[in-house]
Amino acid sequence: SQRSPSVFAQDQMRLFQDRLQISLSGRWQGFDLSAPQFSGVFPVYASATSAAPPSALTGDASIAYFIRTSNTKIRSHVGNAYRAPSLYERFGTSFYDGYFSAYGDPRLSPERAISLDGGIDQYFAQDKLKISATYFYTRLQETIGFDFSGIVNPVTDPFGRYGGYFNTHGGIARGVELSAEAKVKGGLLIRSSYTYTGALDRVSQYGDGTLQTPRIFPHSFTFEAQRSFGRHWDSSFDFIAASHYLYPFDGLPNRFEGPRQANVSVGYTHPLAENRSLRIYTRLGNINDQ
């Protein structure tokens, strides 16, 4: 078992008649691992040093400034992340066909990442139209992977594993998101966005050395429309489309087509009293049957 206390603090400031907004936050998290107890004739982790993960210190800082003369907001953010290895990643085993196989590594280090982004929001037509552009960058400093291709070698592994969890150097992801939001007469709200993401691993997860990160769409597009009809009825439609992505099978990159999925919903709200109402709605997912 493992206990994990944490302390969080945040400060938000508004200056120059709310034109400048600053947010600062920090978090400390500690870990207390009780001494593991193992069963079996030859417990594979009995001789392992069982230390608690190191304490986590994470922080976030963001700043935004609004230029009233041009209706423009400029914003930026930077922060870091931490994830302690789970108990299964450290001590997990698998039982199959009468045999136990060790997957975990008690020596695992935590996952760490740092990210930053910056962008601009431009408002038009008395704030009924907003166009935004954002650049983002994330660096995975250290991550936890799972492998059966030979990275975990029973000859050099202290637990004799043929595969399992291990630390790797992660990678980077960077890109641009462009979005627009429009409030149209008649209670219609439209949102749309396009995102380009270039995600590369520092150590390939494929046997041929390909560095493109698995399960990440290089290109994606979203569209959403919401409409109210009087005081009671409302409806919405949303659609997502994305380019192909890679996923490793037998150590090689396999290409899969991205999603093309549309959803629609309709709702009815009936007032019951001054501060109570009843809402009935239905939602149809994947109406294009992909």
HUCOR-V70241 format. One record per backbone hydrogen bond with DSSP energy under -0.5 kcal/mol. NH is the residue of the N-H (numbers start at 1). CO is the residue of the C=O. If there is no record, write none. Layout:
# HUCOR-V70241
((NH CO) (NH CO))
This chain:
# HUCOR-V70241
((3 32) (7 28) (9 26) (11 24) (13 22) (15 20) (19 15) (19 16) (20 15) (21 19) (21 64) (22 13) (23 62) (24 11) (25 60) (26 9) (27 58) (28 7) (29 56) (30 5) (32 3) (34 1) (34 32) (46 43) (48 45) (50 48) (51 49) (56 29) (58 27) (60 25) (61 78) (62 23) (63 76) (64 21) (65 74) (66 19) (67 65) (67 72) (68 66) (70 67) (71 67) (72 67) (73 121) (74 65) (75 119) (76 63) (77 117) (78 61) (79 115) (80 59) (81 113) (83 111) (90 86) (91 87) (92 88) (94 101) (96 94) (96 99) (99 96) (101 94) (103 92) (104 92) (105 89) (108 105) (111 83) (112 142) (113 81) (114 139) (115 79) (116 137) (117 77) (118 135) (119 75) (120 133) (121 73) (122 131) (123 71) (124 129) (128 124) (128 125) (129 124) (130 181) (131 122) (132 179) (133 120) (134 177) (135 118) (136 175) (137 116) (138 173) (139 114) (140 138) (140 171) (141 112) (141 139) (142 112) (143 168) (145 143) (145 166) (147 164) (153 151) (156 153) (157 153) (160 157) (164 147) (165 103) (166 145) (168 143) (171 140) (172 200) (173 138) (174 198) (175 136) (176 196) (177 134) (178 194) (179 132) (180 192) (181 130) (182 190) (183 128) (184 182) (184 188) (187 184) (188 184) (189 226) (190 182) (191 224) (192 180) (193 222) (194 178) (195 220) (196 176) (197 218) (198 174) (199 197) (200 172) (200 198) (201 211) (202 170) (203 170) (205 210) (206 210) (207 251) (209 206) (213 199) (215 246) (216 213) (218 216) (218 244) (220 195) (221 241) (222 193) (223 239) (224 191) (225 237) (226 189) (227 235) (228 187) (229 233) (230 228) (232 229) (233 229) (234 267) (235 227) (236 265) (237 225) (238 263) (239 223) (240 261) (241 221) (242 259) (243 219) (245 256) (247 254) (249 252) (252 249) (254 247) (256 245) (261 240) (263 238) (264 284) (265 236) (266 282) (267 234) (268 280) (269 232) (270 278) (272 276) (273 276) (276 273) (278 270) (280 268) (282 266) (284 264) (285 283) (287 262) (289 286))
